[in-house]
Amino acid sequence: MIADALVFEGASEDVVEPLLEDPALPQHLLRALIYRAVKDHLAHPQHSRVDADDPYLPAVELATQLVRAA
């Protein structure tokens, strides 16, 4: 749900704040984003993009920062 909120609903990074007490959150968020990105690519390869406008990019950057900090 958090991954979708970040990618598709324009939620700010603050949405993860209340859940950071869970040490598993960074890994779960990163895995959810990987799953969604791969699923979207397989379902709609014509809409896939790997550029600065990729809707997943900000969320993936946040998740990787959280994983590194954990």
N, C-alpha and C positions, 0 to 999 in steps of 0.2 A: 504494500500500500504506500509506503514511504517512497519507494522508487518511482512509482507511477505519479505520485504527487509532485516529486521533483522534476520529472521529465515532461509530463503531459499537462500538469495543472499550474505550473509556474510557481510552485511553493518555494519559499526561501530556505536557505540552509538551516534556519532556526527550527524547522520542523523536526530535525533529529535531536535537538537539544534535550528534551525531556527523557529521551531514551538512551542517552550516552552512559547512564549508570550500568547498563547491561554491557559487559565486556565483549559479548558476541555480536553486538550491533554492527560494527564496521564490516566484519566478515559477511554477515547476513545481507547487508545492504549491497556490498560489492557483488555477491553471488546473485542476488535478485536482479541487479542491473545487467549482469552478463546474460542471465536467462532471458530477460525481456529483449535485449538488443539482438541476441541470436534468433529468438522466436520471431521478432519483427522482420529481421532480414530474410529468414526462410519463408515467411508468409508473404512478404512484399519486397522481393529483391529489387524491383524497379524503383522503389522509394528509398533504398538504402543510400546513406551518404557518409563519407569519411572526410569531413571538412570542418571548418570552424563553426558552421551552422548546424552541426550534428546535435540534435536535441538531447542526446545522452551525455555529451561532453562535460557540461558543468557538474552533473550528478556523479559521473565516474571520477572526476577530479576530486570532488568532496569525499567520496568513498575511499579513494586511495590515500588521501591525506589522513583520514580517520584510521585506516589500517596501519599506516606508518607510525602514527602517534600511539597506537595501542601497545 
